[in-house]
Amino acid sequence: MRYSFFYFLLLWSYTPVGAQQNVRGQVTDEAEGYPLIGVAVQESGTGNGVITDFDGNYELEVAGPDAVLIFSYVGKASQEVRVGRQAVISIRLVGDLQLAEVVVTGYRGAQEVKDLVGSYVEIGEEELAADRPIESLDQLIEGRVAGVRVETLTGEPGLPIRVQIRGQSSLPNTGTGISASTQPLYILDGVPLFDVLETNTTGTVFSDGNNQRLNPLALINPDDIASVTVLKDASATALYGADAANGVILITTKQGQSGQQRISLSANYGFGQTINEIQFLNTEQYLELARETLFNSGQNPELAGPSDVETNWRELVQQNPQNVDLDLALSGGNGGTTYRLTAGYSQLESVHIGNGLQQANLNLNLNIPLGERLRLSTRFSGAYQDKQGLRSFDVFSFLPNLPVRLADGSFNNDGFFINRPNPVALLEQNENYQNSFSTNAQVTLEYRPINSLKFRLLGGLDRSSRDQFQYASALNGSGRSRNGFLRLANNSNLQWITNGQLVWTPDSGSDHHFSALLGGELQRQNRFQQVSTGKDFPFDDLRRLDVLPNSETAVSESRFVRAKASLYGELSYDYDYRYYLKLNARRDASSIFGGDQQADLFWALGASWNFSQEPALVGNLPFGMDYGKLRASYGITGNSRVGVYTSAGLYTQEFSDEQYGDQIPIIVSTPVNELLGWERKRQTNFGLDLGWRDGRYGLSFEFYNNLTIDGLYTFDTPLETGFSTILANAVSLRNWGYELSLRYATQGQGRLKWSTSFNIAHNRNRLIEITQEEAPRSGANTLALIEGGNINDVYGIPFVGVDPDNGISLFRLPDGTITSDVDAAQDPRNFVRLGRAVPNFFGGWHHRFSYGAWGLTFQLNFSYGATDRIDPLTFTDGRQILINNQSVNQLDRWQQPGDITEVPRLSLDNPPVSRSSRYFYELSYIQFSTLSLDCNLAQLGLKPFGLAQLKAFALVNNLGYLYDDERVAGRNGVAEYRFTFPQQRAYTLGIKIGW
Amino acid sequence: MSKWIYLLIAVHACSTFGCQDFLTIEPEDELSRQEVFSSIRGADAAVVGLYNLLGEGELYQINLPIFADVIANLEPLNDEQVVSLEDIGGLRLEFIQAHALRITPGYNNSSFDAIYADAYNLLYQANDILAGLELLPEGSSEQRASLRAEALCFRALVHFDLLRLYAQAPGFSPDAGHPGIVLMEAIPSVFAQSARSSVAAGFTSVCADLEEAERLMDSRFTRRSTGAIWLTPTAVQGLLARVAAYRQDWEACLAWANRCLSDNSRALSPSEQYLDQWEAGSLSETIWQLDLQRNVEVSGSTPVLTSPARVMGAGNEDPFMQLSQQLLDQFEEGDLRRQLIVTDAEGNRLSRKWPFAENQIRNVPLLRLSEIFLLRAEAAAELNQLELATADYRLIRLRAEPEAVLPPLMNQEDLRRAIREERRRELALEGHHFFDLGRWGADLERLNCASLVSSCALSYPDPRYVLPIPLDAILRNPNLTQNEGY
C-alpha cells in the first residue's frame, strides 16, 4: 500500500513521446505467479514509461526495435529486455539479490545482509516455492545449506527427520544411556518447537521402540513458509543461550499483503515407485543353497522345504504409493490490516501397504494496527495427523518357499510363523494407527513510543497431543504368545513462552551507528505420557481394555515439567557500514539441574569488516569484485536439552505395586551426581563473503572450530559405586571444518535466466578428553571413544576373503597374520579402524532455469567417504538360511577347492563375525534429488474463468543415486543394502490457480 | 491505550526477574532425594527399600539363600547325562557351574556375577540413607536413631555376605590380613575406584556397624507390621553372634548368643510342630525372615521360578539339582528332618524346606533360634564350657530325634564334631554349610559328583573356597585385584 502512492506519482510523470512500435505484456511474480501491480516499465534512455495495472498488464509505445525496456519494482531485481520485433513481452520478476537481501535473524528481526556479523543462511520464499517438498520442510533444507546434514531415519512418512548442523557435538547414547539432544532448535515465528528426538525415555515403556513419534515440523504446511534461516555460529545463536549449541533454525510464515484479496488453490497428485530393492533368492536359488548348506552340515537336504511354492513376500506387502495434496490460501488486507488464511490437506502413502499419513493444516496470520504506533499480530497454526503404522519389513527376508495360505485357505500361521507373523495375516488382522493434533500459536504486540525505540511483547504456545492404538492379533504370530496384545498410548506436550524486549536504535546523525536490545523470557514445558496395555483377549474382534480382567492390563505414566527463565541483551555498533561489532549475551536459569549449575551465562562477540566499502578499495578490487566482507566471532552456547533431573539423586518405587510387609519401599534410581550439568560449546567462526558484478557471482567461505566442553555421556562406573553407569559431563570434543558456498545468477537482458548455487562442507571431530575411554565393543555397537580419535570412526576386523582350499573365512589380525580363528576375529582387542560413519565432505548443487513462462529446477546432493555398516542378516553363509532368505550375492559361495570368492562354504555352523569388514560398505554417492518443470500458463495467455494465476508443474523427487561402488551385474551392492525400508522415487504433478 | 501496555510490561518484568519459585520444580515421576529426606515418612520408605533390595533375585530371592548348599549339599540329578557344560543352558547351567566349582571371572552365562553389583547397589542406598538422615528435619531422636540402626545393619550384613563370597575366611591367614572386599562406608564419588581392604578390616567394620545398630535399634519403630520380617535388636544380636563365630571370637559369640537368647518372646519350635511349621511356611522360632510375598502374582508361576524351589524344591517336576546322598545319610532313620527330604518319581531327592507350588514363594529365613543355640554350643565348646555346649547341642538334636541316645557329656573334640554335624543337618539348604567349611578350615568332601565336576573334593585351603571377583568389576576399577587362583 505504501508504495502505491509513489507509483501513482510515477504514472503521472511519464507521458508517451513518439509512437513507432507498440509493446504490451504482463509482469508477474516469479515465485507465486501473481500479476504484479505497479511495476514501472520504462524505455531506456527516455522519459517514456508506464506502470502495470491491476492485472499486471502494460502497454507502451516505444521508439523501435532497438528500444530496451527496463522493468523495475521494489524488492525485485530490475530486468532489461530488448524489444526487437516482439509485440508481446511478458516477464517474471525475481527477488533482487542485492536489494531484497534481508535475513530473519531471530530476536532482532530482519536485517540486511551487509549488516550481518554472524553466520546466517536463509532460504527465501523464491527458492522455497520452486522445490516442493513431499512432506515437511526439513527435507527441503537437504543439500541447500552448507554444513547441514539431513538424515531420513526410516523413510516412513510422518516420522521425524534428523538434522545435524556442523557435525555431531554431543556424544550419542550407546543404547541404555541418556545423552543431550543433537538436534537444532526450531523456532516458529518466535515460538520454540518441541524436540521429539529428545532422548530421555530410553529404557522405559515410552522409548522409541514402542512409541513411534511424529515429525513436529509436519505441522507446518510448506506452502505457508516465507523463509527458513539457519543460524550456525555463536554470534548468531548466543541469544538462544542454553539451547543453541546445535544451531538454530528459524521458520517464518507468510503474511498477508495489503491490496486486493487473493484466493489461490493448488492441487498436487503424486505417485511413487521403489528403487534399489535388495534382490533375494527365489525358490529355485534358495533351495539350491539351503540344500547345499544342510548337506555341508551333515543334515538331510530335504529339510529345506518344498520346491513347488514361490512366494514373493515383498510384493505382498508393497505398493506403489500415491499422494494427494490440496491447499487453499486466502490473503489480502486493507486499512493496514492484513490477513492470510490457508488450509491444506494431504494424503501420503508409503511403499508399505497399511502405512501412510493423512494430514490437515490450518494457518491464520493476522496483522492489526491498533494505533499509530501500536501493532498487534497473531498467528494460529493447527494440524491434524492420522498416521497408519502397520509395518513388517523383516518380511523381505522370509523364505520364498513358504505359502501365504494353507490348502484350506486359512493363513499359514504355523512353524516359522509362530513368532514371526505372517505379513498378509498381519495386514488383515492387526491395527496400528495414531492421531495427533498440534497447535502452535503466538500473539505479538509491538509498540514504538518514539521512532528509535521499539517494544515488543510476545506470547506463544506449542501444544501437541497424540493418541496411539496398536493391536497385535492373537490370530497371527505377532500377538499369539500374549493371546492378543493391545497398547494404547497418549502423549501430550505443552510449551509456552512469554517474551518481552526493547530495541533502541538511536539516530546519531553521524557515521557511528549504535543499537541495543534487552529482553526477558520465560518458558515452561509440561509433558504427560500414559501407556495402557492389555493382553489375553477373550475375543479377537473386541479390542477394548475394559473387556479384560484387571490382572491382564497394565498402566504406566510419566510426567515431566521444566521451566526456564532468561535474560538477554545485545549491543551492536558500526562505523559507516564498514566496521561492525556485536556483543550479545544470555543468562539462562533452568529447573532441571540442582545446585549452582542451574544458571549460566552464554555470550558471543562478533566483528565484521565490509572491506569493499573502503573508499580506497571501491573500484580497485580484483576481478570486478564489488562486495567483500570478513567476519569473525567467538562465543559460548549451551545444550540443556537433557530431559532429566538427575544431579541431586532420585528415589523411585521399582515396580508400581510392590510392597514389603504392607509398606511401600522406595529405592535409589539415580545417585547423587556432582558431575552433571549442561553441555557448553565454545564456538569460533571466520567467514569471508565476496560478490562480483552486481551480485551475479557470490562466494561465501566459512571456517569454524567448535569445542564442546563438559560434554555429556553415560559412562561405565566402578560397580563398587553402586551403579554400573552414570551420566556425567566429562567429555571434551572438538568439531572443526569449512563450508564453501558459490552462487551465480544471470541478470539483465535475455529471456533465459539461470541461477545456481553450490555448497560443500567438510567436518572433522576429535575427542579431546574423556574420563573413561571406551574401546570398540563387540556386537552392533561400532562406537569407540578414544582420546584423540574421531567419535564417528567405526571399528571391526578386516575380512580378507575365503581360503580357496577349504572355503573358510579369513581375517587379518593387527599384527598382519591371517587367521581363520573366529574367536580372534570376534575379540574387540583385534579390531582396527575401518572407516568413518559420516562423510568426508557433502553438499548440494541447485539450479534454476527460467525461460519466459517456463522454469526448470534441478537439485543434486552428494556425499563422499562415509562407511556404512549394513545389516548382515542377508548374508549369513548358511547360518540363518533356514530362517531368513539370503541375498543373491550368496550364490557366489565357495563350492570346491580352488574357488576364489568372498562367500565362504555354506554351513549351518558358520559362526557370526558381526564386525567383519565384509559388512562395511563405502558410501559415496551423488543423489539426483529433485527435478521439476513448471510453467506459468497465465503468462502464456491461458486464463480461463477469469483466473489471475494459473501455474502447473511436474516434479520428480529422488530420481536416483549414483554410487561409487564396483557393481556386479545381478548382485546387490551398497545401493540396495543401504536402506531396509526401501527408498522411493516420487513423481508429482500439480496445478495452482488463483483469482 | 498506553496504560495497559505499561501494565503488561510491569507484569512481564516481574515474572521474568522476580519469581524464584518459577524454577523450583520437583520431579513428577520420581522423588528427589531432598524430598525423601524431608519427612520421616520418606526416610522410612527408603529404609523399607533396603529390605526390598535384599530380596532381589540375585541376592536373597534365589542365589544367596542356597549358594553354600549348591556346592556342599546338592548334586546333579540321577539322569544327568551331561558330559560338558556346553550342553546345558539357562538358569540350570548357573547352578551346575557353581556346583562344579567352575565359575570363572567372566561368569559366562551366569547371573551369579550380578550378586556383586546388586550388593553394592544396596550398600549405596544404605549409605545414602545414613547421610540423608542427617538432613531429616523431623522425627524423634529415637526414631531417627533406629532408622540409622537399620541402615547400619544392612550395610554390615551386605559387607559380611560379600566377605563370605569373595574373601577367604578370617582364619585363612594369622592376622586375617589377606584381601577382603571393597568397603563402602560412605557415598562414593561417581567414579571412585576403591581398593580392597583386608578381611580383618572388613570384619572390624561389620562388627562396628552391628554393634552401633544394636545400641540404636528400637523395635517400636522397626516393626512396621506383624511377622518376623523386620529387624529387631534381637536379630542384630543374633547376627553379631554369627559374625563373631566367623572371626572365631568365641567369647563375643557366646555373649551375643546369650543376649539374643535372653529375648523371651519366642521359643524353639517344638518337636511335635516342627514338620507342620515347615509345611506351613515358616517356623515360630524365626527371628528374621525376608518377606517375598510381593512376588506372588494372581496368575502365572513367576515367583517359584526364581526361588530355591526352582532348583530342588519338593513338587518341582523339572528340578535343576537334587540333595546329595551324603546329606541324606547325615540323618538317622528316626530324625524328623529326614522327612523334609522327599524322593520324586525319577528318584531325585528334593527338599520340603523349599516347596515348589504355583503362585507361592517361601519367605527366606535369615536367622532363627536353632542357629543361635548351635552358635552358642559351638562357642561354648571352643571355650571348653562343655556342659553348656552339650545342653544346647542336645536341645537341637533331641527336638528332631527324640529317640536318639546321646552320651550325657562328650569331650571337646567329639562335641565339636557333633555340633558341626548337627549344624549341617539343622541348617541344611539355608545357606551355611560351604561357608562353615571355610571358617572351620575343613575340607569339602563330596562323593557323588557327575563327570562334569573337575574336582569332586576340595582340600582346605584352596582358592575355590571363594568366588572370583567378576571380570566386569575388575575392568571398571583398575584398583581392584582379583582373587588368587583366578
Interface residues (C-beta under 8 A of the other chain):
Chain A: L370 G371 L374 L445 Y447 P449 F455 L457 T498 G500 G520 E521 L522 R524 S551 S558 R559 F560 V561 R562 A563 K564 A565 S566 L567 A589 S590 S591 G594 Q598 Y645 A648 G649 L650 Y651 T652 E654 D657 E658 Q659 Y660 G661 D662 Q663 I664 P665 I666 I667 V668 S669 T670 P671 V672 N673 E674 L675 F715 D716 T717 P718 L719 E720 T721 G722 F723 S724 I726 A728 T771 Q772
Chain B: M1 S2 I5 L8 I9 H12 A13 S15 T16 F17 C19 F22 L23 T24 I25 P27 E28 D29 E30 L31 S32 R33 Q34 V36 G42 D44 A45 A46 V48 G49 L50 Y51 N52 L53 G55 Y116 A117 Y120 N121 L122 L123 Y124 Q125 D128 V182 M184 I187 P188 S189 V190 F191 A192 Q193 S194 R224 S225 G227 I229 W230 D291 R294 E297 V298 S299 P470 D472 A473 R476 N477 L480
